[in-house]
Structure formats: C-alpha cells, structure tokens
Amino acid sequence: MTLWGWLLLSCAAAYATKLAGYLVPSHWLGSARMGRVAGTLTIGLLAALTAVNAFAAERALALDARALALLVAALALTLRLPFLAVVVAGGAAAALTRLAGA
C-alpha cells in the first residue's frame, strides 16, 4: 500500500473512533470514576510523549540537550514557577547546552 493509502486508512480509523464515542451511553461518562480514568490517561499519554521526544533519536536512546532541558523544566515546575517561565527555562537550558557544544 502506498503512503497515501495508509494516510487515508488512518484518517478513516480516527474518524470511526470519533463516531464510536457518540455511541457510549452518557451515564458511563458522567461517573466520577470515568473522570479519574480520563484525567489519569491524559497525564500518562502526555508523560510518554514527553519522554519519547526527550530521549529518542531515530532508533536509539539519546542523552543530549533535550534531556537537560527536561530536567531544568522539571526543576522549574517543582519550584512552582509560571508555565511560561518553565518553557523559557527549558528552552534556555537546551540552547546553552547546544551552544556549549554538547
């Protein structure tokens, strides 16, 4: 199958999943348990995406400026800095590390 075929197939699968969501009974979605599951699932997916983007380089593990930027951003979050300061601190750490040649 060509790239366009796979792209169209994945679009159709995403649309079918979205339509299937409308078939879920509303009393299932209104429970407190489902709210906790949805919140936890979102946090887990975001953490996994962050880890993959910070430590993956093609098919290998990479410890470069991105890892230091993630560490600095985590420290900024621990200090309860505003989100914009967290982003700027992480970006500055990555930029300075790359400027230093690492």
N, C-alpha and C positions, 0 to 999 in steps of 0.2 A: 504494500500500500504506500502511496506517496505521502509526502508531508502534509499536503492539503487534505488528503483523506483522513489522516489521523487528527488533524485540526478540526475538521467538521465533525468527526465522531466524538471528540472530546467536548465540543460545544453542545452537541445533541445530548450527551450524557449529563452535562451540567444542567441543561435546561430541564431534562427529565427529572433530575434530582430536585430541582426547584419546584416543579409541578407536584412531585410526590409529597413535598412539605405541606401543601394545601390539603392533603388527604388525612393528615394527622388530626385526631379529634382535639378540639380546643381544651377540653378538661385535662388532657395529658400535659399540655403546655403551660397551664395555669398553676400547676402544683409547685410548691416550694422546692421539692426535690429536683424537678427539671430545671429550675432556675439555677440551683447549685451546680448541677451537671453541666449546663451550658456555660456558666462562668468558669468552671474549672477546665473544661475542654478548650475554651478560648485561650486561657493562660498557658496551658500546655502546648498548644499549637504555636503560639507566639514565641514561647521559650525555645521550642525545637527549631523554628525558622531562624531565630537569632543565633543559636548555636551553630547551625549549618552554615549560615553566612559568615560567621566569625572564624570558624576553624576549618572550613573546607576549601581546598584548592584543587580543582579538577577531581581527581580520584585519590587524593592524598590528604593527610592531616597537615595543616599549616599553622605555625605559630609565628605570626608576623605582627604588623602594626594593628591589624584588626583586633587581635586578642588583647593587646594592651589598651586599645580604645574601649573595648567591652569592660575590661577591669576598671578603668577610670570612670566610665559611666555607671557601673555598679556601685562604686565608692560614692559618687555624687548622689545616687539615689539613696544610699544608706544615710547620707548626711541630710536628706530631705530637701535637696536643692530643687528649684523650679525645673520643669521639664526642659525649657529652653536652655537653661544652664547645663543640664545633663547632656543634651545634644552637642552644645558648643564645647564642653569639656572633652567629650569623647572624640569629636572631630579634631580638636586641637591636639589631643594626645596622638592620634593617628598621623596627623600632618607633621608634628615634630619628630615622631619616630621615623617616618619616611624621609624627612629632611636630614636626619642623622645618618641615614644610610642603612637602616635595618629593614 
